[in-house]
Every structure is written in C-alpha cells, then in structure tokens.
C-alpha cells in the first residue's frame, strides 16, 4: 500500500513540475510577444512622424515654389 501512495505522489510531483515548466514557457513567450509588439509600435510611430514631417516639408516647398501652369496649345483648323 505504501508503494501505491508513493507512486501516486511521484506522478503528482511529475505533473506539477510539468505544469511549472509549461507556465514558465508560456510566460516567456508572452513576454517576447509583448516586447516585439512594443518595438513594432515604437517603430511605427517613428516612421509616421518621419512621413508626416516629409509631407509637411513638401507642402511648404510647394507653397513657396508653385509648379508652373501648362500653356494650352491652340489647335489648327
């Protein structure tokens, strides 16, 4: 009977250790995912700022130096 109890305890401990390992792996994966998501957000914000700054510079340059209008060519009859 003592052997039966010891076997049950060993199985329970093995399951507990497995659950701890899986939990640790899950926590590590979640931390990596969150880190990657944060890095992506930072990069996206930086690129958005650069794009908006370029668009504003283009608008200012266009306002200071408007493109010349094309002249119409008269059709010959």
C-alpha positions as CSV (number, residue, x, y, z in Angstrom):
1,X,0.0,0.0,0.0
2,X,2.9,2.3,0.8
3,X,4.3,1.7,-2.7
4,X,0.9,2.7,-4.2
5,X,0.9,6.0,-2.3
6,X,4.5,6.8,-3.2
7,X,3.8,6.1,-6.9
8,X,0.8,8.5,-6.8
9,X,2.9,11.1,-5.1
10,X,5.6,10.8,-7.7
11,X,3.1,11.1,-10.5
12,X,1.6,14.2,-8.9
13,X,5.0,15.7,-8.5
14,X,5.9,15.0,-12.1
15,X,2.6,16.6,-13.2
16,X,3.3,19.6,-11.0
17,X,6.8,20.0,-12.4
18,X,5.4,19.7,-16.0
19,X,2.8,22.4,-15.3
20,X,5.5,24.7,-13.8
21,X,7.7,24.2,-16.9
22,X,4.7,24.9,-19.2
23,X,3.8,28.0,-17.2
24,X,7.4,29.3,-17.4
25,X,7.5,28.7,-21.2
26,X,4.1,30.4,-21.6
27,X,5.3,33.4,-19.6
28,X,8.5,33.7,-21.6
29,X,6.6,33.5,-24.9
30,X,4.1,36.1,-23.7
31,X,7.0,38.4,-22.6
32,X,8.6,38.0,-26.0
33,X,5.4,38.7,-27.8
34,X,4.7,41.9,-25.8
35,X,8.3,43.1,-26.3
36,X,8.0,42.6,-30.1
37,X,4.7,44.4,-30.1
38,X,6.1,47.3,-28.2
39,X,9.1,47.5,-30.6
40,X,6.7,47.5,-33.5
41,X,4.6,50.3,-32.0
42,X,7.7,52.4,-31.5
43,X,9.0,51.8,-35.0
44,X,5.6,52.6,-36.5
45,X,5.3,55.8,-34.5
46,X,8.8,56.9,-35.6
47,X,8.0,56.1,-39.3
48,X,4.7,58.0,-39.0
49,X,6.5,61.1,-37.6
50,X,9.0,61.0,-40.4
51,X,6.3,60.6,-43.1
52,X,4.3,63.5,-41.7
53,X,7.4,65.7,-41.4
54,X,8.2,64.9,-45.1
55,X,4.7,65.6,-46.2
56,X,4.7,69.0,-44.4
57,X,8.1,69.9,-45.9
58,X,6.7,69.0,-49.3
59,X,3.6,71.2,-48.7
60,X,5.8,74.1,-47.7
61,X,8.1,73.7,-50.7
62,X,5.1,73.6,-53.0
63,X,3.6,76.7,-51.4
64,X,6.9,78.6,-51.8
65,X,7.6,77.4,-55.4
66,X,4.3,76.5,-57.1
67,X,4.6,74.4,-60.2
68,X,4.2,76.5,-63.4
69,X,0.9,76.0,-65.2
70,X,1.0,74.3,-68.6
71,X,0.1,76.5,-71.6
72,X,-2.6,75.4,-73.9
73,X,-1.6,74.7,-77.4
74,X,-4.0,76.2,-80.0
75,X,-5.5,73.7,-82.4
76,X,-5.0,74.3,-86.0
77,X,-8.1,74.2,-88.1
